[in-house]
Amino acid sequence: MESHMATETTDSAAPDLASGRVRFGARARFGIIMPSGNRVAEGELAAMMPWDISLHVTRLRLTGSSPEELDAMTRDIDGAAALVGDVAPALVGFHCTAVSTQSAAREADILARARAASGSDVVATSEAVVAALEALSARKIVLVTPYLDHIVESEVAFLNRHGIAVADAFGQGLNTTAEMAEADPALWYDLTHQRQTPEAEAYFLSCTAIRSLETVAPLEAILGKPVITSNQVMAWHLLRRAGLSDRPEGFGCLLSQH
C-alpha cells in the first residue's frame, strides 16, 4: 500500500526575514505631496534615499502649466496633507517647484495649511532650492527649465527676491507633465552645457517632473560648478532638516559634500 504521509523537508533553512531591503522607514518616514501627473519625482527621490528611510506620497491634481491649473493645485492641500499625516512622517515635502515659487504669499499659505492639516513640519521645494544655493555659496546661477515663459519669469523673480542673480534663464516651452517626463535626459544635459558661462556659480535644472538627476554628475564634471535639480534639493533638504547626515554619492556635490 502506498503511503500518503507528508514527509518533512530537512534541507531548507528558515528565511532571514530581517535581511530584506524593503523600505519600512525604520529610521525616518517622509511624506511627499506632489502633482498628480508627475511620473519622475518618486523614482528620483527614492534613488537618493538610504534604505531605512521611506517615502509616502499623496497627490494633488496638476497635469498642465497654465496659471489657472497652477492656482488650482493647492485648493485641496488640507486634505492631501491630512492623508499623508496619517503615517506620522518626520517631515512632509510639498514638492512642486512652479507652484511653490509663484509668490511669497502662495508659499506661506501652502506651508501653513499643510502643517496644520498634517500635524507635521512641512518644507517646500522653493525653500529647498534657496537652502541648497546658500549651502553652495552660489549667488549667481544659470536656470534651465522645461517651462512656459510665465513660469520661468516667476522663478527668476523668486530667486531674485532671495538675493540670487540669474545670469541666464531658459524655458523649453513644455506644457504637460507627460511631455516633461518623456523628454530625454540628454536634452537637459545639452541645454545646460550650451549655457556654460564663467559668471555662473551654480546651475539649476528646475522642475520635479523632468529626468535630470542622471545629468548632475557629468555636468558638474564638465562645467566645474555645482549643479542642482528640484528633486535633488528636496532629497537633500529632507535629510538635513531631519538631522540626517547621509551623503549619498553619484548625485552631485550638494548631497555628497554638504
PyMOL commands that set and color helices and strands:
alter all, ss='L'
color gray80, all
select helices_A, chain A and resi 41-48+67-85+97-100+104-118+125-135+149-161+177-182+185-194+213-223+230-241+253-257
alter helices_A, ss='H'
color red, helices_A
select strands_A, chain A and resi 28-35+53-60+91-94+122-124+140-145+165-171+202-205+227-229
alter strands_A, ss='S'
color yellow, strands_A
deselect
rebuild
show_as cartoon
